[in-house]
Amino acid sequence: MAQIAPGFAERLFEEKTEKTRMKNLFVGNMSFQTTEGELQALFEQFGEVTRVQVMTDRDTGRARGFAFVEMANDEDAAKAIAALNGKEFGGRQLNVNEARPKPDRGSGPRGGGGGGRGKYSRDDYRGSARQPREPRW
């Protein structure tokens, strides 16, 4: 039977409880001009904020209208949700709730597409050994 290092179980328990004490909040329906600093100031009224992440569009760099705010403990996060959900901020009514984990999309190949002749058509022979036949007429 394998030996467990002394204190390993205690450290593991502490890490898990540390993670469960932190609360990640989803903040939606934000103004596209809202900055991380403004959000930090808004949420710090309710307790310690450990991280603010405004989600941006990968291509344009513009804000996408939602963010994630990580608070130090559950009680502060619950106070922030109760006070800020539905509150107007930056001309928009905020949607604040506990963030749900991203759903697992699997590791298999991505399905997709179909329809249209956007990227490839039946006359596209790139990567194929066969060349198009001459028409029969």
C-alpha positions in Angstrom: 0.0 0.0 0.0 1.3 3.4 -0.9 2.4 5.8 1.9 0.9 9.3 2.0 3.3 12.1 2.8 2.7 13.5 6.3 0.5 16.6 6.2 -0.6 15.8 2.6 -4.3 15.3 3.5 -4.3 18.5 5.6 -2.8 20.5 2.8 -5.3 19.1 0.3 -8.2 19.9 2.6 -6.9 23.4 3.1 -6.6 23.9 -0.6 -10.1 22.7 -1.2 -11.6 24.9 1.5 -9.6 27.8 0.2 -11.1 27.3 -3.3 -14.6 26.9 -1.9 -14.4 30.1 0.1 -13.7 32.1 -3.1 -16.7 32.9 -5.1 -16.8 33.7 -8.8 -19.6 36.0 -9.9 -20.9 36.5 -13.4 -21.8 40.1 -14.3 -23.8 40.4 -17.5 -25.6 43.1 -19.5 -22.8 45.6 -18.8 -22.1 48.7 -20.8 -19.4 48.1 -23.4 -17.5 51.0 -21.9 -17.3 49.6 -18.4 -13.7 49.0 -17.2 -12.2 46.5 -14.8 -11.4 49.4 -12.4 -15.0 50.6 -12.3 -16.2 47.0 -11.6 -13.6 46.6 -8.9 -14.7 49.8 -7.2 -18.4 48.8 -7.5 -17.9 45.3 -5.9 -15.3 46.4 -3.2 -18.2 48.1 -1.4 -19.3 44.6 -0.4 -16.0 43.0 0.4 -12.5 42.0 -0.9 -12.3 41.5 -4.6 -9.5 39.2 -5.7 -9.9 39.4 -9.4 -11.9 41.2 -12.1 -11.9 40.0 -15.7 -13.9 41.9 -18.4 -14.3 39.6 -21.3 -13.2 41.1 -24.7 -13.7 40.1 -28.3 -10.7 38.1 -29.5 -10.7 39.9 -32.9 -11.6 43.5 -32.1 -10.5 43.8 -28.4 -13.8 45.5 -27.5 -15.6 44.5 -24.4 -18.3 41.8 -24.9 -20.7 43.2 -22.3 -20.0 40.7 -19.5 -17.3 40.0 -16.9 -16.3 37.7 -14.0 -15.6 39.1 -10.5 -13.9 36.8 -7.9 -14.6 37.7 -4.3 -12.7 36.5 -1.3 -15.6 34.8 0.5 -19.2 33.6 0.1 -20.9 36.1 2.4 -19.5 39.1 0.6 -20.4 37.6 -2.7 -24.0 37.0 -1.6 -24.2 40.6 -0.4 -23.0 41.8 -3.7 -25.4 39.6 -5.7 -28.4 40.8 -3.5 -27.4 44.5 -3.9 -26.3 44.7 -7.5 -28.5 42.2 -9.4 -30.9 44.4 -11.3 -29.1 47.7 -10.3 -28.5 50.2 -13.1 -24.8 50.8 -13.8 -23.4 52.6 -16.9 -26.9 53.0 -18.3 -27.7 49.3 -18.2 -29.4 47.0 -15.7 -26.8 44.6 -14.4 -27.3 40.8 -14.2 -25.2 39.5 -11.3 -25.2 35.9 -10.2 -22.9 33.1 -9.2 -20.8 32.0 -12.2 -21.5 28.4 -13.4 -18.6 26.3 -14.6 -18.1 26.2 -18.3 -19.8 23.1 -19.7 -17.4 20.3 -20.9 -17.6 20.3 -24.6 -15.7 17.0 -24.9 -12.4 16.3 -26.5 -13.5 14.7 -29.7 -13.4 16.3 -33.1 -15.7 19.3 -33.5 -18.7 18.6 -35.6 -19.9 21.3 -37.7 -20.9 23.2 -40.6 -22.8 21.7 -43.5 -24.7 23.5 -46.1 -23.6 26.3 -48.3 -20.6 26.5 -50.5 -18.7 28.8 -48.2 -15.3 27.2 -47.7 -15.3 24.2 -49.9 -17.4 23.2 -52.9 -17.8 20.0 -54.8 -15.4 21.4 -57.4 -12.6 22.0 -54.9 -10.0 19.3 -55.3 -7.3 20.6 -53.0 -5.7 17.8 -51.0 -7.2 15.2 -53.2 -5.5 12.7 -55.6 -8.4 12.8 -58.0 -8.7 15.5 -60.6 -11.9 16.7 -62.0 -13.3 14.8 -65.0 -14.0 16.4 -68.3 -17.7 17.1 -68.9 -19.6 14.6 -71.1 -21.3 16.9 -73.4 
